[in-house]
Amino acid sequence: MDGKSIFNVFFREKPAMMLVNLKNAKGPVYASSLAKSIDCTYSHVVKILQEMQKSGLINFEKQGRLKLLTLTKPGSEIAEHIDGIRGLLLSRD
């Protein structure tokens, strides 16, 4: 089993990659851009983001009609760990 497959055994790929992409973002991130980057529908991304917000992992910051996504401190720590685990599993290939 390759690293990507084993990663998916431990983590649901889309939510995990949402956190990792937010952590690694070089500029502002919005739900629509996040959906494109992980190849997921906008509505699915918003649903997951709302659950992450309820859990205290992300914040939505209004900028006019848009909502900017930011990681909270716990969200950032979790994203860092997920990215580290992902890197370890992928390096085994």
N, CA, C and O atoms as CSV, one atom per row, in Angstrom:
chain,resi,resn,atom,element,x,y,z
A,1,MET,N,N,0.858,-1.179,0.000
A,1,MET,CA,C,0.000,0.000,0.000
A,1,MET,C,C,0.900,1.236,0.000
A,1,MET,O,O,1.821,1.330,0.811
A,2,ASP,N,N,0.639,2.187,-0.905
A,2,ASP,CA,C,1.495,3.373,-0.983
A,2,ASP,C,C,1.141,4.385,0.116
A,2,ASP,O,O,0.126,4.244,0.799
A,3,GLY,N,N,1.994,5.404,0.273
A,3,GLY,CA,C,1.829,6.404,1.325
A,3,GLY,C,C,0.502,7.135,1.270
A,3,GLY,O,O,-0.117,7.382,2.304
A,4,LYS,N,N,0.057,7.487,0.055
A,4,LYS,CA,C,-1.209,8.211,-0.092
A,4,LYS,C,C,-2.373,7.341,0.348
A,4,LYS,O,O,-3.292,7.827,1.006
A,5,SER,N,N,-2.349,6.075,0.000
A,5,SER,CA,C,-3.423,5.164,0.381
A,5,SER,C,C,-3.479,4.956,1.889
A,5,SER,O,O,-4.557,4.957,2.483
A,6,ILE,N,N,-2.325,4.779,2.498
A,6,ILE,CA,C,-2.301,4.562,3.952
A,6,ILE,C,C,-2.711,5.838,4.686
A,6,ILE,O,O,-3.343,5.765,5.740
A,7,PHE,N,N,-2.362,6.997,4.148
A,7,PHE,CA,C,-2.798,8.266,4.742
A,7,PHE,C,C,-4.321,8.315,4.781
A,7,PHE,O,O,-4.906,8.737,5.779
A,8,ASN,N,N,-4.964,7.885,3.696
A,8,ASN,CA,C,-6.419,7.901,3.621
A,8,ASN,C,C,-7.064,6.891,4.572
A,8,ASN,O,O,-8.241,7.025,4.906
A,9,VAL,N,N,-6.309,5.889,5.008
A,9,VAL,CA,C,-6.807,4.944,6.002
A,9,VAL,C,C,-6.981,5.662,7.341
A,9,VAL,O,O,-7.954,5.424,8.056
A,10,PHE,N,N,-6.048,6.529,7.670
A,10,PHE,CA,C,-6.065,7.213,8.962
A,10,PHE,C,C,-6.868,8.504,8.964
A,10,PHE,O,O,-7.429,8.891,9.989
A,11,PHE,N,N,-6.923,9.166,7.822
A,11,PHE,CA,C,-7.563,10.477,7.732
A,11,PHE,C,C,-8.508,10.525,6.544
A,11,PHE,O,O,-8.245,9.912,5.510
A,12,ARG,N,N,-9.601,11.247,6.691
A,12,ARG,CA,C,-10.415,11.558,5.520
A,12,ARG,C,C,-9.626,12.596,4.742
A,12,ARG,O,O,-9.275,13.650,5.273
A,13,GLU,N,N,-9.355,12.298,3.504
A,13,GLU,CA,C,-8.418,13.108,2.716
A,13,GLU,C,C,-8.832,14.571,2.587
A,13,GLU,O,O,-8.015,15.456,2.843
A,14,LYS,N,N,-10.066,14.850,2.201
A,14,LYS,CA,C,-10.471,16.231,1.915
A,14,LYS,C,C,-10.381,17.134,3.154
A,14,LYS,O,O,-9.760,18.194,3.080
A,15,PRO,N,N,-10.985,16.749,4.298
A,15,PRO,CA,C,-10.869,17.626,5.474
A,15,PRO,C,C,-9.424,17.808,5.935
A,15,PRO,O,O,-9.028,18.908,6.321
A,16,ALA,N,N,-8.641,16.738,5.895
A,16,ALA,CA,C,-7.241,16.845,6.308
A,16,ALA,C,C,-6.485,17.806,5.393
A,16,ALA,O,O,-5.710,18.643,5.856
A,17,MET,N,N,-6.722,17.672,4.085
A,17,MET,CA,C,-6.016,18.534,3.145
A,17,MET,C,C,-6.506,19.980,3.219
A,17,MET,O,O,-5.758,20.903,2.897
A,18,MET,N,N,-7.745,20.180,3.639
A,18,MET,CA,C,-8.232,21.549,3.830
A,18,MET,C,C,-7.396,22.254,4.899
A,18,MET,O,O,-6.965,23.391,4.707
A,19,LEU,N,N,-7.172,21.577,6.019
A,19,LEU,CA,C,-6.363,22.165,7.093
A,19,LEU,C,C,-4.926,22.401,6.632
A,19,LEU,O,O,-4.347,23.456,6.893
A,20,VAL,N,N,-4.357,21.413,5.945
A,20,VAL,CA,C,-2.975,21.536,5.469
A,20,VAL,C,C,-2.865,22.693,4.469
A,20,VAL,O,O,-1.919,23.478,4.541
A,21,ASN,N,N,-3.817,22.808,3.541
A,21,ASN,CA,C,-3.775,23.910,2.569
A,21,ASN,C,C,-3.921,25.259,3.249
A,21,ASN,O,O,-3.273,26.224,2.843
A,22,LEU,N,N,-4.755,25.348,4.268
A,22,LEU,CA,C,-4.870,26.611,5.016
A,22,LEU,C,C,-3.551,26.945,5.706
A,22,LEU,O,O,-3.127,28.101,5.726
A,23,LYS,N,N,-2.909,25.928,6.269
A,23,LYS,CA,C,-1.624,26.136,6.952
A,23,LYS,C,C,-0.547,26.608,5.981
A,23,LYS,O,O,0.266,27.466,6.323
A,24,ASN,N,N,-0.540,26.051,4.773
A,24,ASN,CA,C,0.516,26.350,3.801
A,24,ASN,C,C,0.198,27.521,2.868
A,24,ASN,O,O,1.002,27.847,1.995
A,25,ALA,N,N,-0.946,28.148,3.039
A,25,ALA,CA,C,-1.367,29.226,2.135
A,25,ALA,C,C,-0.411,30.413,2.212
A,25,ALA,O,O,0.059,30.794,3.284
A,26,LYS,N,N,-0.142,30.981,1.046
A,26,LYS,CA,C,0.746,32.147,0.964
A,26,LYS,C,C,-0.038,33.461,0.978
A,26,LYS,O,O,0.550,34.526,1.159
A,27,GLY,N,N,-1.339,33.397,0.792
A,27,GLY,CA,C,-2.162,34.599,0.767
A,27,GLY,C,C,-3.530,34.288,1.344
A,27,GLY,O,O,-3.727,33.242,1.962
A,28,PRO,N,N,-4.474,35.193,1.142
A,28,PRO,CA,C,-5.828,34.979,1.666
A,28,PRO,C,C,-6.467,33.730,1.055
A,28,PRO,O,O,-6.276,33.434,-0.124
A,29,VAL,N,N,-7.226,33.006,1.875
A,29,VAL,CA,C,-7.906,31.798,1.410
A,29,VAL,C,C,-9.406,31.958,1.647
A,29,VAL,O,O,-9.852,32.343,2.729
A,30,TYR,N,N,-10.157,31.653,0.611
A,30,TYR,CA,C,-11.613,31.678,0.670
A,30,TYR,C,C,-12.118,30.280,0.377
A,30,TYR,O,O,-11.395,29.466,-0.198
A,31,ALA,N,N,-13.350,29.992,0.764
A,31,ALA,CA,C,-13.918,28.653,0.562
A,31,ALA,C,C,-13.857,28.233,-0.904
A,31,ALA,O,O,-13.562,27.076,-1.205
A,32,SER,N,N,-14.132,29.158,-1.812
A,32,SER,CA,C,-14.127,28.804,-3.239
A,32,SER,C,C,-12.723,28.417,-3.717
A,32,SER,O,O,-12.571,27.462,-4.478
A,33,SER,N,N,-11.705,29.146,-3.278
A,33,SER,CA,C,-10.339,28.805,-3.700
A,33,SER,C,C,-9.871,27.509,-3.051
A,33,SER,O,O,-9.128,26.738,-3.659
A,34,LEU,N,N,-10.305,27.268,-1.819
A,34,LEU,CA,C,-9.966,26.028,-1.135
A,34,LEU,C,C,-10.614,24.833,-1.837
A,34,LEU,O,O,-9.989,23.783,-1.990
A,35,ALA,N,N,-11.862,24.998,-2.262
A,35,ALA,CA,C,-12.564,23.929,-2.979
A,35,ALA,C,C,-11.818,23.555,-4.252
A,35,ALA,O,O,-11.678,22.373,-4.567
A,36,LYS,N,N,-11.340,24.552,-4.981
A,36,LYS,CA,C,-10.594,24.281,-6.208
A,36,LYS,C,C,-9.279,23.570,-5.914
A,36,LYS,O,O,-8.900,22.642,-6.629
A,37,SER,N,N,-8.586,23.998,-4.870
A,37,SER,CA,C,-7.268,23.437,-4.591
A,37,SER,C,C,-7.321,21.977,-4.143
A,37,SER,O,O,-6.358,21.236,-4.341
A,38,ILE,N,N,-8.430,21.556,-3.543
A,38,ILE,CA,C,-8.527,20.155,-3.114
A,38,ILE,C,C,-9.476,19.347,-3.992
A,38,ILE,O,O,-9.793,18.199,-3.681
A,39,ASP,N,N,-9.930,19.954,-5.094
A,39,ASP,CA,C,-10.814,19.285,-6.056
A,39,ASP,C,C,-12.069,18.751,-5.370
A,39,ASP,O,O,-12.342,17.551,-5.366
A,40,CYS,N,N,-12.815,19.678,-4.796
A,40,CYS,CA,C,-14.016,19.345,-4.045
A,40,CYS,C,C,-15.083,20.389,-4.354
A,40,CYS,O,O,-14.760,21.505,-4.759
A,41,THR,N,N,-16.343,20.035,-4.165
A,41,THR,CA,C,-17.401,21.010,-4.434
A,41,THR,C,C,-17.422,22.087,-3.351
A,41,THR,O,O,-17.061,21.847,-2.199
A,42,TYR,N,N,-17.851,23.264,-3.751
A,42,TYR,CA,C,-17.937,24.393,-2.831
A,42,TYR,C,C,-18.854,24.054,-1.650
A,42,TYR,O,O,-18.514,24.331,-0.500
A,43,SER,N,N,-20.008,23.460,-1.933
A,43,SER,CA,C,-20.965,23.171,-0.858
A,43,SER,C,C,-20.406,22.161,0.146
A,43,SER,O,O,-20.653,22.277,1.347
A,44,HIS,N,N,-19.659,21.176,-0.340
A,44,HIS,CA,C,-19.040,20.197,0.568
A,44,HIS,C,C,-17.979,20.874,1.435
A,44,HIS,O,O,-17.887,20.605,2.633
A,45,VAL,N,N,-17.189,21.741,0.836
A,45,VAL,CA,C,-16.151,22.461,1.572
A,45,VAL,C,C,-16.778,23.331,2.663
A,45,VAL,O,O,-16.302,23.338,3.798
A,46,VAL,N,N,-17.827,24.054,2.330
A,46,VAL,CA,C,-18.484,24.930,3.307
A,46,VAL,C,C,-19.041,24.119,4.471
A,46,VAL,O,O,-18.937,24.533,5.626
A,47,LYS,N,N,-19.628,22.974,4.172
A,47,LYS,CA,C,-20.176,22.110,5.226
A,47,LYS,C,C,-19.067,21.658,6.185
A,47,LYS,O,O,-19.241,21.704,7.403
A,48,ILE,N,N,-17.946,21.227,5.642
A,48,ILE,CA,C,-16.818,20.793,6.475
A,48,ILE,C,C,-16.247,21.971,7.259
A,48,ILE,O,O,-15.928,21.837,8.441
A,49,LEU,N,N,-16.118,23.126,6.604
A,49,LEU,CA,C,-15.582,24.314,7.284
A,49,LEU,C,C,-16.470,24.737,8.452
A,49,LEU,O,O,-15.961,25.168,9.487
A,50,GLN,N,N,-17.776,24.620,8.301
A,50,GLN,CA,C,-18.681,24.969,9.393
A,50,GLN,C,C,-18.463,24.053,10.593
A,50,GLN,O,O,-18.508,24.503,11.738
A,51,GLU,N,N,-18.227,22.772,10.334
A,51,GLU,CA,C,-17.939,21.833,11.426
A,51,GLU,C,C,-16.600,22.172,12.084
A,51,GLU,O,O,-16.462,22.095,13.305
A,52,MET,N,N,-15.617,22.548,11.266
A,52,MET,CA,C,-14.308,22.928,11.811
A,52,MET,C,C,-14.419,24.197,12.653
A,52,MET,O,O,-13.745,24.334,13.674
A,53,GLN,N,N,-15.269,25.115,12.221
A,53,GLN,CA,C,-15.474,26.346,12.984
A,53,GLN,C,C,-16.121,26.025,14.337
A,53,GLN,O,O,-15.706,26.566,15.363
A,54,LYS,N,N,-17.118,25.164,14.346
A,54,LYS,CA,C,-17.770,24.761,15.596
A,54,LYS,C,C,-16.781,24.103,16.546
A,54,LYS,O,O,-16.908,24.222,17.765
A,55,SER,N,N,-15.798,23.410,15.987
A,55,SER,CA,C,-14.782,22.730,16.797
A,55,SER,C,C,-13.636,23.644,17.185
A,55,SER,O,O,-12.723,23.220,17.895
A,56,GLY,N,N,-13.664,24.892,16.734
A,56,GLY,CA,C,-12.625,25.852,17.103
A,56,GLY,C,C,-11.332,25.719,16.329
A,56,GLY,O,O,-10.281,26.150,16.802
A,57,LEU,N,N,-11.393,25.119,15.126
A,57,LEU,CA,C,-10.178,24.937,14.334
A,57,LEU,C,C,-9.937,26.063,13.338
A,57,LEU,O,O,-8.791,26.344,12.986
A,58,ILE,N,N,-11.006,26.710,12.881
A,58,ILE,CA,C,-10.868,27.806,11.920
A,58,ILE,C,C,-11.781,28.958,12.311
A,58,ILE,O,O,-12.702,28.802,13.112
A,59,ASN,N,N,-11.502,30.118,11.726
A,59,ASN,CA,C,-12.359,31.298,11.858
A,59,ASN,C,C,-12.739,31.784,10.472
A,59,ASN,O,O,-11.966,31.662,9.522
A,60,PHE,N,N,-13.925,32.332,10.370
A,60,PHE,CA,C,-14.363,33.040,9.173
A,60,PHE,C,C,-14.263,34.527,9.500
A,60,PHE,O,O,-14.805,34.972,10.511
A,61,GLU,N,N,-13.584,35.293,8.664
A,61,GLU,CA,C,-13.493,36.744,8.850
A,61,GLU,C,C,-14.125,37.408,7.641
A,61,GLU,O,O,-13.664,37.243,6.512
A,62,LYS,N,N,-15.183,38.160,7.892
A,62,LYS,CA,C,-15.892,38.827,6.787
A,62,LYS,C,C,-15.027,39.917,6.179
A,62,LYS,O,O,-14.442,40.735,6.889
A,63,GLN,N,N,-14.954,39.919,4.842
A,63,GLN,CA,C,-14.299,40.982,4.079
A,63,GLN,C,C,-15.273,41.361,2.976
A,63,GLN,O,O,-15.239,40.808,1.876
A,64,GLY,N,N,-16.129,42.300,3.287
A,64,GLY,CA,C,-17.180,42.646,2.338
A,64,GLY,C,C,-18.143,41.481,2.220
A,64,GLY,O,O,-18.708,41.029,3.216
A,65,ARG,N,N,-18.330,40.997,1.005
A,65,ARG,CA,C,-19.215,39.860,0.785
A,65,ARG,C,C,-18.492,38.530,0.929
A,65,ARG,O,O,-19.131,37.478,0.934
A,66,LEU,N,N,-17.182,38.562,1.044
A,66,LEU,CA,C,-16.386,37.338,1.125
A,66,LEU,C,C,-16.031,37.009,2.568
A,66,LEU,O,O,-15.987,37.886,3.431
A,67,LYS,N,N,-15.781,35.731,2.810
A,67,LYS,CA,C,-15.333,35.285,4.123
A,67,LYS,C,C,-13.933,34.700,3.991
A,67,LYS,O,O,-13.725,33.686,3.325
A,68,LEU,N,N,-12.989,35.354,4.631
A,68,LEU,CA,C,-11.602,34.901,4.660
A,68,LEU,C,C,-11.484,33.788,5.700
A,68,LEU,O,O,-12.047,33.889,6.790
A,69,LEU,N,N,-10.762,32.744,5.363
A,69,LEU,CA,C,-10.557,31.621,6.280
A,69,LEU,C,C,-9.210,31.737,6.960
A,69,LEU,O,O,-8.199,31.996,6.307
A,70,THR,N,N,-9.191,31.545,8.268
A,70,THR,CA,C,-7.940,31.525,9.015
A,70,THR,C,C,-7.982,30.379,10.015
A,70,THR,O,O,-9.042,30.017,10.526
A,71,LEU,N,N,-6.823,29.821,10.281
A,71,LEU,CA,C,-6.709,28.769,11.285
A,71,LEU,C,C,-6.603,29.394,12.669
A,71,LEU,O,O,-5.974,30.440,12.834
A,72,THR,N,N,-7.209,28.764,13.654
A,72,THR,CA,C,-7.000,29.153,15.041
A,72,THR,C,C,-5.692,28.500,15.490
A,72,THR,O,O,-5.098,27.727,14.739
A,73,LYS,N,N,-5.246,28.803,16.697
A,73,LYS,CA,C,-4.028,28.181,17.208
A,73,LYS,C,C,-4.169,26.658,17.254
A,73,LYS,O,O,-3.276,25.958,16.778
A,74,PRO,N,N,-5.270,26.117,17.816
A,74,PRO,CA,C,-5.410,24.648,17.792
A,74,PRO,C,C,-5.493,24.094,16.366
A,74,PRO,O,O,-4.943,23.029,16.086
A,75,GLY,N,N,-6.172,24.803,15.470
A,75,GLY,CA,C,-6.270,24.363,14.085
A,75,GLY,C,C,-4.916,24.308,13.417
A,75,GLY,O,O,-4.622,23.383,12.660
A,76,SER,N,N,-4.092,25.304,13.697
A,76,SER,CA,C,-2.747,25.355,13.133
A,76,SER,C,C,-1.890,24.202,13.655
A,76,SER,O,O,-1.135,23.590,12.899
A,77,GLU,N,N,-2.010,23.911,14.944
A,77,GLU,CA,C,-1.240,22.812,15.532
A,77,GLU,C,C,-1.660,21.474,14.934
A,77,GLU,O,O,-0.810,20.640,14.624
A,78,ILE,N,N,-2.959,21.266,14.770
A,78,ILE,CA,C,-3.456,20.021,14.191
A,78,ILE,C,C,-3.007,19.901,12.736
A,78,ILE,O,O,-2.589,18.828,12.302
A,79,ALA,N,N,-3.093,20.995,11.982
A,79,ALA,CA,C,-2.661,20.989,10.585
A,79,ALA,C,C,-1.175,20.647,10.483
A,79,ALA,O,O,-0.763,19.912,9.586
A,80,GLU,N,N,-0.387,21.174,11.390
A,80,GLU,CA,C,1.051,20.890,11.406
A,80,GLU,C,C,1.301,19.399,11.617
A,80,GLU,O,O,2.139,18.808,10.936
A,81,HIS,N,N,0.583,18.791,12.552
A,81,HIS,CA,C,0.738,17.357,12.820
A,81,HIS,C,C,0.273,16.518,11.629
A,81,HIS,O,O,0.937,15.553,11.250
A,82,ILE,N,N,-0.862,16.885,11.042
A,82,ILE,CA,C,-1.364,16.141,9.881
A,82,ILE,C,C,-0.360,16.207,8.737
A,82,ILE,O,O,-0.089,15.200,8.084
A,83,ASP,N,N,0.194,17.400,8.496
A,83,ASP,CA,C,1.166,17.569,7.420
A,83,ASP,C,C,2.424,16.744,7.697
A,83,ASP,O,O,3.004,16.164,6.779
A,84,GLY,N,N,2.842,16.694,8.957
A,84,GLY,CA,C,4.013,15.895,9.329
A,84,GLY,C,C,3.780,14.411,9.104
A,84,GLY,O,O,4.645,13.722,8.563
A,85,ILE,N,N,2.624,13.916,9.514
A,85,ILE,CA,C,2.280,12.509,9.320
A,85,ILE,C,C,2.195,12.188,7.832
A,85,ILE,O,O,2.697,11.161,7.376
A,86,ARG,N,N,1.557,13.076,7.086
A,86,ARG,CA,C,1.441,12.891,5.641
A,86,ARG,C,C,2.823,12.799,5.000
A,86,ARG,O,O,3.073,11.939,4.155
A,87,GLY,N,N,3.714,13.694,5.411
A,87,GLY,CA,C,5.084,13.685,4.881
A,87,GLY,C,C,5.815,12.389,5.205
A,87,GLY,O,O,6.522,11.847,4.355
A,88,LEU,N,N,5.652,11.890,6.422
A,88,LEU,CA,C,6.285,10.633,6.801
A,88,LEU,C,C,5.751,9.470,5.983
A,88,LEU,O,O,6.517,8.609,5.550
A,89,LEU,N,N,4.446,9.441,5.768
A,89,LEU,CA,C,3.862,8.337,5.011
A,89,LEU,C,C,4.244,8.401,3.536
A,89,LEU,O,O,4.495,7.370,2.911
A,90,LEU,N,N,4.289,9.615,2.978
A,90,LEU,CA,C,4.648,9.757,1.565
A,90,LEU,C,C,6.122,9.467,1.322
A,90,LEU,O,O,6.493,9.027,0.234
A,91,SER,N,N,6.965,9.707,2.320
A,91,SER,CA,C,8.405,9.483,2.149
A,91,SER,C,C,8.756,8.003,2.127
A,91,SER,O,O,9.870,7.632,1.758
A,92,ARG,N,N,7.813,7.162,2.520
A,92,ARG,CA,C,8.060,5.720,2.529
A,92,ARG,C,C,7.960,5.113,1.140
A,92,ARG,O,O,8.379,3.973,0.937
A,93,ASP,N,N,7.413,5.849,0.180
A,93,ASP,CA,C,7.241,5.304,-1.186
A,93,ASP,C,C,8.555,5.124,-1.903
A,93,ASP,O,O,8.577,4.678,-3.050
